Amino acid sequence: MKNKKIIKIYKVIIGLSGGVDSSVTIWILKQLGYKIKCVFIKCWESNKCEIKKDIKDCIKVCKIFKIKLIKINLSYEYWNKVFKKFLKELKKSKNPNPDILCNKEIKFKLFINFSINILKSDFISTGHYVRKYNKKNKFLLLKGIDKKKDQSYFLYNINQKQLKKCLFPLGNYKKTNIRKIAINLNLPNAYKKDSTGICFIGKKKYNLFIRKYIKKKIGKIIKKEDKKIIGIHKGLFLYTIGQRKNLNLQINYNKPLYVLKKNKNNNELIVCEKNNKKLYNKIFILKKIYFIHIKNKKKILKCKVKTRYQQKLTKCKILFLKKNKIKIILQKRIFAITPGQSAVFYKKEICLGGGIIYKIYN
């Protein structure tokens, strides 16, 4: 079911990125009768051509739709609320997801506050592929209908007050249709590729970028099965659990090897073969738990969970512990659960919430 046309004229601020998704969001909401302005949020201090190109695309798109573009600089806030926390977790040998933290701290906190309180809008809108459902004034976050593009995983910690003020028109569309709309409208970014990877790194190589901020500390790479030293790692913060490529091994093996563990105390990177059972986990602990609409959280909850964005959902049971921690018991083992990443819960189409992976049991 597509978005319904509105009766009352509401003011909406669209977070415009320069990409095709947020640009088509303008067209959809204009068709529905909303009064629109756009905001480009600068989150990273850089003179690189990617940011300049994004701003130029935003200006061109706004000119086509004859709407105002407002540019705000939140790079200071991004540095302190997102990037410093990201670095802090990396130094602990965790693998945090800065895009989830950016959504929480920047897009759905500072951007909403700026739009509602300063620009006096009724709603904000973004190009996320998710849906919102109002169930007796309780707001639910639903997956986007395009299973390949659903982005509810990145929004699991949005709260009721924020969700109430959000519009997500793309959740009712498939990406192929959004691209066709952009082409039919002759938008300047109609053929622009989707952005991938961590937002502030862009096309830069991750290892080269992150080593500017964390001092390199080389150490041994040890094969789990025979305890042999088979290479030298360039810093534990550069690797993630389950990683196969770019391991800098000094010995060639017929079978591929994967990162099993980062031993911070000894500065050792432990790798293993894919058939090693310790690479597959069934029980883990989450911290910093957040549920979007569930109030009674103390009962044992059965649902489905994913521990990575593109991962298939797995049935699980949730046991509530003390100090805002929960234990997750999976129905079957899954590959390479990673401390620092987020685990997100679902019941059918509804995103329930999630938390940060804290400890893993084999």
C-alpha positions, 0 to 999 in steps of 0.5 A, a space after each residue: 500500500 502506497 502513502 496516502 495523500 494528506 488533508 492538512 498541510 504539514 511542514 516537513 524538513 527532509 534530510 538531504 544527502 545528495 543521493 537518489 533516495 532522499 531526493 526522491 523522498 522530496 517528490 513523494 512528499 510533494 505529491 502528498 501535499 506536504 510543505 517542504 524544506 531540505 537540510 544538508 548535514 555536514 558531519 565531517 570536516 573535509 575538503 574532499 570532492 565527495 562532500 563537494 559533489 554531494 552538496 552540488 547534487 543537493 543544490 541541483 535537486 532543490 532547484 528542480 523542486 523549487 525548494 529551500 536548502 539549508 546547510 548545517 555543520 554538525 561535524 563538531 557534534 559528530 566528532 564528539 558524540 560518534 567518532 570519539 566513541 567509535 575510536 574508544 571501542 576500537 581501542 578495546 578491540 571491539 567492532 562498533 557500528 558508527 552509522 547506528 550511533 550517527 542515527 541515534 546521536 545526529 539524525 534522530 536527535 540533533 537533526 530532529 531537535 533543529 527541525 522541530 524547535 528551530 525551523 518549526 516543522 511538524 515532521 522530519 523525513 529521511 531516505 531510510 527504507 523503513 515504515 512507521 505504524 501508529 497502533 493506538 498512539 504507540 508507534 512501531 518501526 516496521 521493515 521496508 517492503 524491499 527486503 534487500 534495502 530494509 534499514 530497520 537494523 540501523 534504527 533500532 534505538 529510535 524512541 517513541 517521541 522521535 518516531 512520532 515526528 518521522 516520515 519514512 515514505 521510501 519504506 513502501 517502495 522497492 529501490 528499483 522503483 525509486 531509481 525509475 522515478 529519479 530517471 523519469 524526473 531527470 534528477 541529476 543524481 538519478 544514476 548515482 551509486 549508493 553509498 557503502 561502508 562507513 559514512 565518514 571514510 567514504 572511498 578511502 581505504 579503511 586501514 590507512 584512514 583509521 591508523 591516523 587516529 590509533 597508534 599501530 601495535 603489531 603482534 602475532 597471528 596464531 592459528 588456533 588448531 596448532 598454536 603456530 605463529 603464521 603471520 604478524 598483524 598490524 593492530 587488532 583494531 584493524 580486524 573483525 571477527 569472521 574476517 577472511 581477507 587481508 590477514 597478512 599471513 606469512 604461510 600459505 594454506 590450502 584452506 581459508 582462515 578466518 579471524 576467531 578472536 582478538 586477544 587484547 591482553 597478549 596483543 594476538 590475533 587468533 585465526 582458524 579454519 571455517 569448520 572450527 566450532 568456536 567460530 559459530 556461537 549460540 549464546 551471547 550477552 547484550 548491553 545498552 539494551 533498547 526496545 522501541 515500544 515494549 514496556 514490560 521487558 522482564 518476561 522471557 521473550 521469544 523472537 528473531 534476531 540478526 547480529 549483522 545488517 545483511 544477515 538472515 534472521 534466527 529464532 532466539 530466546 531472550 533472558 533479562 539479566 541485571 544492569 540492563 543486560 540480556 542473554 540471547 539463546 539462539 535456536 541454532 549457531 550462527 557465524 562470527 558474532 562480533 563484540 561491539 556490533 549490534 544485535 537487533 530483534 524482530 517479530 514478523 515485520 516489526 523491529 522490536 529493538 536491540 543492543 550492543 554485543 558484549 560477551 560471547 559464549 561458545 
